Amino acid sequence: MSLHRLTSLAIGVPDVDATAAYYRDFGLADLGGHRYGTVDGGEQLRLAPAERRRLLELGVGVHDQDDLGRIGAQLDKLGVAYRTDATSLTVEDPHSALTVVVAIAPEVRQEPAPVAATNGPGRVGRPDARADGIGRTGPVRPRKLGHVVLGSLDQEATQRFFTEGLGFKVSDRVPGLASFLRCSTDHHNVLVQQAPLNFLHHTAWEVEDVDEVGRGATAMLEADPERHVWGLGRHHIGSNFFWYLKDPAGNFSEYYSDLDCVVEDALWRPEVVEGAKGLYNWGPPPPPSFLAPEDLAALMTGSHSAD
């Protein structure tokens, strides 16, 4: 695959300072100029002023100029206009109005997190010692930006833009509702779902394990209980543990761990899941505000409400 990761995203918000404070609490490194980074991915988020919350730009990494040329040829076949320079290709999906910047970028190199010893029935993997997660006291730091979830007025057309135009691959589908697309070995880097408008539903940030998911969310809620959206739980599609929180602009952000990985394409069999069955395997039921964010009506009329 010539694509190898999400590099970054830019989000427009009405109150940049309040939203910046949220993402600093979330564990992203403040790089100055309203730019924020992860442990392994470097700079991966930029905030900018906007009348209403919206995704301004999504970055995708490729290896070299040949990759850019192949993507340009694919977009030519779809009749989608784009512009290029020596290191990048910028294109707007004509269906969702999303701007994507495909750029030559280094791959993410991640040092493996230590595998915590566990106990179980008939198995003592951690004799005479407390669990590792109990003793952690430092702040949770996301390792990388994992995926974004986009609402699209035309889910099928936006899926074709990502797959036939940019080269993403389909991991799993919920017919007529959502498609899980990857540009790396992660199960999905972009999820496109049918929606009454084009909007950013959530961003997802990888942490080391389920203890970090829980610790990160607990710290965020101790600072402000109103940030809670949904969790702790485990998704069916993708298999990851999750906990969702909400920033002051109304965007959801997810701590996740243990996502499925597709290392050998030939060994992965995309699944077709009907309805809401694939949403979660266990955990509390999703609140209505997760399925249909409370500010959708305001976004549809062009106004903004962070409440």
C-alpha positions in Angstrom: 0.0 0.0 0.0 1.5 3.4 -1.0 -0.5 5.1 1.7 0.8 4.4 5.2 -1.0 6.6 7.8 -3.0 9.6 8.8 -0.5 12.4 9.3 -2.7 15.1 10.8 -6.0 17.0 10.8 -7.1 20.6 11.2 -10.3 21.5 13.0 -12.1 24.8 13.0 -13.8 25.8 16.3 -15.5 28.9 17.6 -13.4 29.1 20.8 -9.8 28.1 20.1 -8.4 28.7 23.5 -11.1 26.6 25.3 -10.7 23.8 22.8 -6.9 24.0 23.1 -7.1 23.6 26.9 -9.3 20.4 26.4 -6.7 18.8 24.1 -3.9 19.6 26.4 -5.8 17.9 29.2 -6.5 15.0 26.8 -2.7 14.4 26.7 -1.6 16.0 23.4 1.7 18.0 23.5 1.4 21.7 23.0 3.7 22.6 20.1 2.8 26.3 20.0 0.6 28.1 17.5 -2.4 26.0 18.3 -0.7 22.9 17.1 -0.6 19.6 19.1 1.3 16.4 18.9 1.4 12.8 20.0 4.2 10.6 21.3 4.9 8.8 18.1 3.1 10.8 15.4 4.6 14.2 16.0 2.4 17.2 15.1 -1.1 15.7 14.4 -3.7 18.4 15.3 -4.2 22.0 14.4 -7.0 24.2 15.7 -8.2 27.3 13.8 -11.0 29.9 14.4 -14.3 29.1 12.7 -17.9 30.2 13.1 -18.9 26.6 13.7 -17.1 23.4 14.4 -15.9 21.7 11.2 -13.1 19.5 9.8 -10.9 21.8 7.7 -8.3 19.4 6.5 -7.2 15.7 6.7 -3.6 14.6 6.1 -2.6 11.3 4.6 1.0 10.1 4.3 2.7 8.4 1.3 6.3 7.3 0.7 7.4 9.1 -2.5 6.5 11.1 -5.6 5.5 7.9 -7.5 2.8 7.4 -4.9 1.5 10.9 -5.5 1.6 10.3 -9.3 -0.5 7.1 -8.9 -3.1 8.9 -6.8 -3.2 11.7 -9.3 -3.9 9.2 -12.1 -6.7 7.6 -10.0 -8.3 11.0 -9.4 -8.1 11.8 -13.1 -10.1 8.6 -13.8 -12.8 9.9 -11.4 -12.8 13.3 -12.9 -11.8 14.9 -9.6 -9.6 18.0 -9.8 -6.5 18.4 -7.6 -3.3 20.4 -7.3 0.2 19.2 -6.7 3.6 20.4 -5.7 6.9 18.6 -5.2 5.8 16.9 -2.0 2.0 16.9 -1.8 -1.3 16.6 -3.5 -4.3 18.5 -2.3 -7.8 17.5 -3.3 -11.4 18.2 -2.2 -14.0 15.4 -2.1 -16.8 16.8 -4.3 -19.4 15.0 -2.3 -18.4 15.9 1.3 -16.4 19.1 0.7 -13.6 17.6 2.7 -10.0 18.8 1.8 -7.4 16.0 1.9 -3.7 16.7 1.7 -1.7 13.6 0.6 2.0 14.3 1.4 5.3 12.5 1.4 5.9 11.8 5.1 7.9 9.3 7.2 6.1 6.3 8.6 5.2 6.2 12.3 7.8 4.2 14.2 6.4 2.9 17.5 8.4 1.2 20.3 6.2 -1.6 21.5 4.6 -0.9 24.9 5.5 -3.5 27.6 3.0 -6.4 27.7 1.6 -6.4 31.2 1.6 -9.8 32.9 -1.9 -11.0 33.8 -3.5 -13.7 35.9 -6.4 -15.9 34.9 -8.2 -19.2 35.7 -5.4 -21.8 36.1 -2.8 -19.2 35.0 -0.6 -17.1 37.3 1.3 -14.8 35.0 1.9 -12.2 37.7 2.8 -14.0 40.9 3.2 -12.1 44.2 2.8 -8.7 42.5 0.0 -6.1 42.0 -1.2 -5.4 38.4 0.9 -2.9 36.5 -2.0 -0.6 35.7 -2.7 -0.1 39.5 0.7 1.7 40.0 0.6 4.1 37.1 0.4 7.7 38.1 1.7 9.8 35.2 -0.6 11.5 32.7 -1.9 9.5 29.7 -0.2 10.5 26.5 -1.8 9.4 23.2 0.7 7.5 21.0 -0.8 8.6 17.6 -3.9 9.8 15.7 -5.6 6.5 14.7 -8.8 7.4 12.8 -11.5 10.0 12.1 -15.2 9.4 11.6 -17.0 11.5 9.0 -20.6 12.1 8.4 -21.4 12.4 4.7 -24.5 13.3 2.8 -23.5 10.6 0.2 -21.7 7.8 2.0 -21.3 5.7 -1.1 -19.8 8.5 -3.1 -17.4 9.5 -0.4 -16.3 5.9 0.0 -15.5 5.8 -3.7 -13.5 9.0 -3.3 -11.4 7.4 -0.6 -11.0 4.0 -2.2 -11.0 4.5 -6.0 -9.5 8.0 -5.8 -7.0 7.9 -2.9 -6.4 4.2 -2.5 -7.9 3.4 0.8 -9.0 -0.2 1.4 -12.3 -1.4 2.8 -12.0 -3.4 6.1 -15.7 -3.8 6.9 -19.1 -2.4 5.9 -22.5 -1.7 7.4 -24.6 -1.6 4.1 -26.2 1.8 3.5 -24.8 3.2 6.7 -21.0 3.1 7.1 -17.7 1.9 5.7 -14.5 1.3 7.6 -11.5 2.3 5.4 -7.8 1.9 6.1 -4.7 3.6 4.7 -2.3 1.7 7.1 -2.3 -1.7 8.9 -4.8 -0.3 11.4 -8.3 -1.8 10.9 -9.6 1.7 10.0 -8.3 5.2 9.6 -11.4 6.7 8.2 -15.0 5.7 8.8 -17.6 7.3 6.5 -21.2 7.1 7.7 -24.4 8.3 6.1 -25.6 11.5 7.8 -28.0 14.5 7.2 -24.9 16.7 6.6 -21.2 16.6 6.1 -19.5 16.9 9.5 -16.8 15.5 11.8 -18.2 13.0 14.2 -15.1 12.1 16.2 -11.3 11.7 16.2 -9.7 8.6 17.8 -6.3 8.5 19.6 -4.4 5.4 20.4 -3.2 4.7 23.9 -1.2 1.7 25.2 -3.9 -0.5 26.7 -7.3 -0.5 28.4 -5.8 0.8 31.6 -4.7 3.9 29.8 -8.2 4.3 28.2 -9.7 4.2 31.7 -7.1 6.4 33.3 -7.2 9.0 30.6 -11.0 9.2 30.7 -11.1 9.3 34.5 -8.7 12.2 34.6 -10.7 14.1 32.0 -13.9 13.6 33.9 -12.4 14.5 37.2 -11.6 17.9 35.6 -15.1 18.2 34.0 -17.8 15.5 34.3 -19.7 17.2 31.4 -17.0 15.9 29.0 -18.4 12.3 29.2 -20.1 10.8 26.2 -19.9 7.0 26.1 -17.7 4.3 27.7 -16.0 2.2 28.8 -16.8 -0.4 26.2 -15.5 -2.6 23.4 -16.5 -2.2 19.8 -17.4 -5.2 17.6 -16.1 -3.9 14.3 -12.4 -3.1 14.9 -12.5 -4.9 18.4 -11.1 -1.9 20.2 -11.7 -0.7 23.7 -13.2 2.8 23.7 -14.2 5.8 25.8 -15.6 8.9 24.1 -15.4 12.4 25.5 -16.6 15.8 24.1 -14.5 18.9 23.5 -16.0 22.4 24.1 -16.9 22.8 20.4 -18.9 19.6 20.4 -16.4 17.3 18.6 -16.1 13.8 20.2 -12.6 12.4 20.9 -11.9 8.8 21.7 -9.2 7.1 23.7 -8.8 3.6 22.2 -6.6 0.5 22.5 -6.3 -3.0 21.0 -7.6 -2.2 17.5 -7.6 -5.0 14.9 -4.6 -4.8 12.5 -4.5 -6.0 8.9 -0.9 -6.9 8.2 -1.6 -9.3 5.3 -4.4 -8.1 3.1 -5.0 -11.6 1.7 -5.7 -13.0 5.1 -8.3 -10.4 6.0 -11.9 -11.0 5.1 -14.1 -7.9 5.1 -17.3 -8.4 7.0 -20.8 -7.1 6.2 -22.5 -6.3 9.4 -26.2 -5.5 9.5 -27.6 -2.5 11.4 -26.3 -1.4 14.8 -25.0 -4.9 15.6 -21.4 -3.9 14.9 -21.4 -0.9 17.1 -20.3 -2.5 20.4 -19.9 -5.9 22.0 -20.2 -4.8 25.6 -20.5 -1.6 27.6 -23.3 0.8 28.4 -25.7 1.4 25.5 -24.7 4.4 23.4 -26.6 7.6 24.3 -28.8 9.2 21.7 -26.3 12.1 21.6 -23.6 9.8 20.3 -25.7 8.5 17.4 -27.0 12.0 16.6 -24.9 14.8 18.2 -27.0 17.5 19.8 -25.7 20.3 17.7 -26.6 18.7 14.3 -29.6 20.9 13.7 -27.6 24.0 14.5 -24.8 22.8 12.1 -27.4 22.2 9.4 -28.7 25.7 9.6 -25.2 27.2 9.6 -25.3 28.4 13.2 -23.3 26.9 16.1 -24.2 25.7 19.6 -21.6 24.1 21.9 -24.3 23.2 24.4 
